């Protein structure tokens, strides 16, 4: 593969990896079974700025909403 084609495909591969990693994280966050687990994780997130944790909080809430 030429360097030009390889360079053009790199961002696509990187996006695919990020998407796969996000799905794994979403599944892991959805596995929190008890309210105590969720609260413990939220307390951990509270130690960091909202800008760093916002996406994790959204994923956590979505996973819990799916559980009912």
C-alpha positions as CSV (number, residue, x, y, z in Angstrom):
1,X,0.0,0.0,0.0
2,X,1.3,3.4,-0.8
3,X,2.1,5.9,1.9
4,X,-0.7,8.2,0.6
5,X,-3.3,5.5,0.8
6,X,-2.0,4.3,4.2
7,X,-2.1,7.8,5.5
8,X,-5.6,8.3,4.2
9,X,-6.9,5.1,5.8
10,X,-5.2,5.7,9.2
11,X,-8.0,8.0,10.6
12,X,-10.6,5.5,9.6
13,X,-8.8,2.7,11.5
14,X,-8.4,5.0,14.5
15,X,-12.1,5.9,14.5
16,X,-13.0,2.2,14.3
17,X,-10.7,1.4,17.3
18,X,-12.2,4.3,19.4
19,X,-15.8,3.1,18.5
20,X,-15.0,-0.4,19.6
21,X,-13.4,0.8,22.8
22,X,-16.4,2.9,23.5
23,X,-18.8,0.0,23.1
24,X,-16.7,-2.1,25.5
25,X,-16.8,0.7,28.1
26,X,-20.6,1.1,27.6
27,X,-21.1,-2.6,28.2
28,X,-18.9,-2.5,31.3
29,X,-20.7,0.5,32.8
30,X,-24.1,-1.2,32.1
31,X,-22.9,-4.1,34.2
32,X,-23.1,-2.2,37.5
33,X,-25.8,-4.2,39.3
34,X,-26.4,-2.4,42.5
35,X,-27.0,1.2,43.4
36,X,-24.0,1.0,45.7
37,X,-21.8,0.1,42.7
38,X,-23.1,3.1,40.8
39,X,-22.7,5.5,43.8
40,X,-19.2,4.3,44.3
41,X,-18.3,4.9,40.7
42,X,-20.0,8.3,40.8
43,X,-17.9,9.3,43.9
44,X,-14.8,8.4,41.9
45,X,-15.9,10.6,39.1
46,X,-16.6,13.4,41.5
47,X,-12.9,13.7,42.1
48,X,-12.4,14.9,38.5
49,X,-13.6,17.9,36.6
50,X,-17.0,17.6,34.9
51,X,-15.4,18.1,31.5
52,X,-13.4,15.0,32.0
53,X,-16.2,12.8,33.3
54,X,-19.3,14.1,31.5
55,X,-19.2,11.4,28.8
56,X,-18.7,8.6,31.4
57,X,-21.6,9.9,33.4
58,X,-23.9,9.9,30.4
59,X,-22.8,6.3,29.5
60,X,-23.4,5.2,33.1
61,X,-26.9,6.8,33.2
62,X,-27.8,5.3,29.9
63,X,-26.7,1.8,31.0
64,X,-28.7,2.1,34.2
65,X,-31.8,3.4,32.3
66,X,-31.7,0.3,30.1
67,X,-31.7,-1.9,33.2
68,X,-34.8,-0.1,34.5
